[in-house]
Amino acid sequence: MRKWKSLAGVALLLAATTLAGNARADDIVVYHTWSKPSEIAALGVLRDAWAKDGHQWKDLSIAHDSGANVSLMNMITGGNPPAIFMNSDPGIYRDLNKQNLGMPLTKLFNSIGATKNFPPSVLNNITVDGEIMKAPATVHIDGMIYYNKHVADAVGIDPKSWKSLDDLFAAFDKVKAAGYIPIAQGGDQFQKAYLLQALIAAEEGPDIYNRFYGEKPDKSVLDTPEMRAALKRFRQIANHTDPGSPNRQWNDTTNLVITGKALLQIHGDWMKGEFLAANKKLGTDFDCMNIPGTRAVVVTVDSWGFLNTGNAETAKAQEDFAKLDVDPKLNAEFVLKKGASPVRTDADTTNLDACNKLVLDTLKDPNKQVSNPFNTADADWYRTIWEEADKYWSDPKRTDDDFIHAMQDAYDHIF
């Protein structure tokens, strides 16, 4: 498991002798995994601002969840690595640091007053072994509900009146009878994994979530009533999905809600970017809410990393990039395009909408925030959760015991 790490040692050793000669400050390779319209629009905000500082952005994009870690290491091996890259996996930064190729940001962010204005969940997500190694770009809640108000009105329901998931499921028969899909759900692994994370956090709370998804998981949490309850909820949602769910991308799934074919989607709040790109109006065409009865929300922080190239001009460009990325005004503009929320508590709120404010209000309570394991946890562990969640979801005959035993075996193998 963790195949990319088998490449990392060789890759980083080769890179150490080639980086300085290949770095060019006037032509900086920026590697990311964003390709959707809302994502591209957000990148344009940062690219244009950085260009005003005299820096040339050379774009390198690889689709989300397509082996990005291996691709990054292969680029380093080839001697043409990106000076700036989008990656939240702490393992990447640990490997870079071991070869003195990491670029810590603690001093920089302290000096510009950014660190003290990061919410606890953001600071936790960008810190690796006590050092800020990532520049946070966006804050997302992974499991919000976005729903079509016209569908809700046609069916005669008010999602914001729901107090629990039981209320949500009680409305689904009415939604089906009216000819709509109750819940739009995509079929690839990351969508299912994010849904399971959101359910565990919302229904079972931070303690159970952190014992399962933490940097050092607690094996005893696997076979508990709380985990079994979350798996039953997960199955309950699977039973309400439409036949087109398998292999459907998240944005195509969101489009079912946008076009009025489905009532709602439980997914990351980046969904909002798709609604806005479709010229839909918040409060008129669609609305947002946390999962009813939420005890905790899963926070994802999209982040940038920087490679220590040994080139002073490149380092200056990287610092300018990091400063712009967390600038209170620019970040607010950036996240509006993405459908996200700002990474700083002192961000410009002039143009923030009700969904942004819901996120920021939720993040005021540090006890109600947990981290996306992709940002903080062991890569082998969370990838195994993805695989087992996918198997459980896709096979109605697969039992809670099957999931639990598979994760117990994986724990013994990984840790």
N, C-alpha and C positions, 0 to 999 in steps of 0.2 A: 504494500500500500504506500501511498504518498510517493508516487513514481517521480514527480518533479524533483524531489529531493535527491534522487540518485543522480540527477543531472547537475544539481546545484553546485556541488563541490568542484567538479571539473570546470563548470561554466565560470564560476567566480574566480578561480585561479587564472584562467585564460584572460578573463576580463581585466584583471589587475594590471596586466602589461600592455593592454591595448586602449584602454579608455582615454587616457590623456591625449594620445595622438589623434583619436577620432573625434573628440569633442569639438564642436564649432558653435560658438555663442550666437552667430547670426542665423543658424539653421538648426533649431532645437527640435528633436524628435519627441513628440508628445503621444504616448501610447495609451489608448483607452478602449473601453468595450461598449461605448454608447453608439446607437445607430437609429433609434426611434426619433420621429420629428421633434418631440418635446426635448429630448436629450441633445439633439444637434443644435436646437435653438439656444439652449442654455450654454453650451460650449462656445457658441458665437459671442456671447457676452464677455466671457473671459478672454477669448482669443483677441477680440477687438481692443479691449483695454490693455492687454499685454503688448500688442503691436504699437500702441501709443508710447510705450516705454522703449521702443526700438528693437523688439524681439520678434523673430520670425518663427512661427509655429508650423512645424512639418508634421502633418497628421498621419497617425498610424492607428487604424481602428480594426479590431477583431471582435466579432459578435459576442455578446454576453454568454457566459457559461459554455465557452467552446475550447476549454483547455488553456485559459489565459496564462496560468502559472508556467506551464511548460513553454509556451510561446515566449514569455519574458526571458526565461533562462536560455532558450535557444538563441534569442537575439544577443544575449550577453556572450554566449559561446562563440557566435559568429563575429564578434568584435564590432558590432554596430548596435549597441544597446540604446534604448531611449533614456534621455536624461531625466525625463518626467514620465511617470506612469501612474495609471489608476489601479490601485490594488489595496484591499483592506486586510488581507491575510497576514496575521502577525508573524507567521513562519517565514515569509519572504524577507521581512525586515531583520529578523534574527540572523538569517543566513547572510544577508548583506553586511550586517554589523560584524560578523565573525571575520570577514575579509576586508574590513575597513572600507567598505563601499557604501555604507549607509550614510545618510545625511540627517542628523538630529535637528529638530526644529525648536527645541525647548527655549533656548536663549533668544532666538528670533521672535517667537511668539510672546515671550515675557517682555521683551524690549518694546513691542508695539502695543502692549496692553490687551492682547487677544486672550491669553491663557485664563485670566481671571474672569473672562466673560463667556467661556465655554460652559454649557450645562454639564452636570456630572456625567451623564451618559455619553456626551461627546468626548469629554476629556478621557474617560475610560476607554473609549473605542480607538482613540488615536495614540494612546500610550502603550509602548512595548517595553517591558522590563524597566519601568521607571523613567523612560525617556520618551518625549513626544517625537514620533517618527513619521507621522502622517499629517498632511494638511487637509482638514475636513472641508468637503465641498458642499454637502447637503445633509440635512436631517430628514429621515423618513420614519414613519411608524409603519411597520410591516403588515399590520393586520387591521386596517381601518375598513369600514363599510362605505362604499360609494353606491348610491342608488338613483334610479331614474324617477324623478318626481311625477312625471306624467303617467308612468305605469302604476305607481303607488296610488295616485288619485283615481285612476281608472278602476283599480281593484277595490278601492275604498279602505286603504290601510295607511297608518302613519308609523313608519319605522322608528321615529324618535320617541314613540310611546313605549317601545319595547324595553323591558327591564332586565331581561335575561335571554339566553339563547332559546329557552323553551318558548318564549313569546315569538321569536323569529320563526321557529319551526312550525308553530301553530298557525302562522299566516301562510305558510307555503302551499298548503292544500288549496287555499282560496286563490292563490296566484296561479297555480297549475290549472285550476278549473276555468280561469279566465283566459287561458291560452298563452301564458307567458312562462318563460324559464324562471324558476324561483331564484336560483343562484348560478351565476356564470363562473365556471372554474376551468382554468387551463390545465393541460395534461402533462407538461414536462416536470422534471423532478423538482426544480427550484420552487415552482409555484405550490406544489403539494407540501414541500418542506416548510415553506414560509407560513402556509396555512396552519400546519401542526404547531409550529412555534407560537403563532398568535393565539391559538386555542389554549395551549398549556399556560401561557402567561395570563391570558384574560380570565380563565376559569379557575386555575389552580394557584396562581399567584407567584410572586418572586422566588420564594424559597424552593418550591418544587422545580421551577424553571431553572434556577441557577444550579441546583444539584444535578440536573440533567444536562444542561448546555454549558456549564461553566468550564473554565480553563482546566480545572481538575474535577471531573465529574464524580459523583457519588454513586457507586454501583448499586447501593441499596435502594435508591429511588426508583429503579426500573420496575420492580415488582411491588407497586404500591396501589392502593385504591385510586389515588389521584391520577396516576399515569393511565390506569385502565379506564377511568372516566373520560380522560382526554381522548384516548383512542376510540372510544365509543362515539364521541362527538365527531371525530374525524370521519368515522364510517358513516355517520348520519348525514353528513354533508355530501359524501361520495354518492350516497343513494339518491340525492336530489339533483345530481348534475344531468346535463343533456347528453345525447349520444355523440355529439361533436366534440366533447371535451378532450379525448386523448390526442396528445401531440399539439394541441392548440397553444399558440404563443399568448403571453399575457396581454399584449395590446389588442390582439384580435378578440380576446375574451372580453376586455373592457368595451370593445366596440359593440358587443351584444347589448350591453347596458346603455351605451350612448344612443344606439339606434332603436331602443325600446323593445328589443326582443327578450330581454331579461330584466328582472327587477334590480338585482344588486350583485356586487362582487366583493368578496373579502380578500383584500390584497394590499400591497403597499400603496401609500398615498401618492406615489408617482402616477397613479391612475388619473389624477386631476389634470396632469399635463395633456393627456389624450382628450379629455373633455374640452379643455380650453382650445386645443388645436382644431377641434371640430366645431368651434364657435358656439359652444354650449355655455349657458349662463348659470353660475352657481346661485342657488336659491330659487331659480325658475325652472330650469331643465333638470338639474341634479342637485344632490346634497350629500353631506358626509357626516359620519359619526364614528365613535369608537364602538367596538363590539359591546353589545348590551351587558351591563354588569361587570365591566372590565376591572380587574384587580391590578393588572400591570400591562404595559405596552412594550412591544419589542422595538427597539430603536436601531435602525441601520444608519450608519454614517458612511456615505461614499467619500473616499479619500484619495489624495494624490501622494505618491512617494517620489523621492528624488535620489538619483544615483550620484555618488561622489566621484566625479570624473577627474579630479585633480586639475581642472582648468578654471582659472579665476574668473574669466568672462562668463563661462557657463554657470558657475556658482552664483554670480551676480544675477543672471537671468532667472535662475531657479528661485532665488530669494525674492525677486520682484514678483514672480508667479505666485509664490506662497503668500506674500503680503496681499496681493490683489484678491486671491482666493478667499481670504478671511476678512477682507475689508467690509465693515458693517453695511455700507451703502451698496457696494457692488454685489456682495453675496446675496442681499435681499433681491436684487434684480435678477441674478443668476437663478435663484431657486424658484422664482415666480415662473420662469420659462420651463423649468424642469417639473414643476408640480410638487416641489418639496418645501421645506421650511428652513429658516436660517440656522447657521451653526453657532451664532452668538446671541446672547440674551439682550445685547444692546444694539441689535441690528435695526436698520431703518424699517419701521412698521407702517410707513405711510401708505404703501400700496398692498399690504398684506390683506388677504381675504379671510372669511370666517373659518375656512378649513385650516389655514395657517395658524390662526389664533387658537383654534381648538388644540392643535399640536403643541403650541407654545404653552398654553394653559396646562395641558397634561404634563408637560415636562417641568413644570414648576415644583412638582412633588418628586424628589429624588427616590422615594420609596416605591414609586409606581413605574420605574424605568428598569428595563433589563436590556442586555445587549444582544444583537444578532450574533450568533456564534461564529459567523463568517468573519466578523471583525475581531474576535478575541480568542476563540477556542482552538483546540487541536484540530488540524485539517482532516486527519484520518477519521476522527470521531464524528465530526459533523457530516462528512461525506458519507459515512456509514449510516447515519441517521437518515440522510436523504434517500439512500438506496433502500433501506428497510421501510421507510414511510411510503415510498413508491410501490414496493411489493405489496404492502398491506392494503393500500388504496386500490390497487389494480386487480387484486384477487379477493373477491368476496368470501372465499373459503378460508382465507388466511386469518388466524385467530389472534387475539391479544397475546396469548401464550407464545405463538410463533414469533411475534415482534419482540417480545420481552426476552425470550431465550436467545434470539439472534443478537440482540444488543448486549446481553450478558457475555456471550462468546466473544463479541467484538471488543468489549471492554478488556477482557483477559488478554486478548491478542495485542491490543494497542498499548495498554498501560502496564 
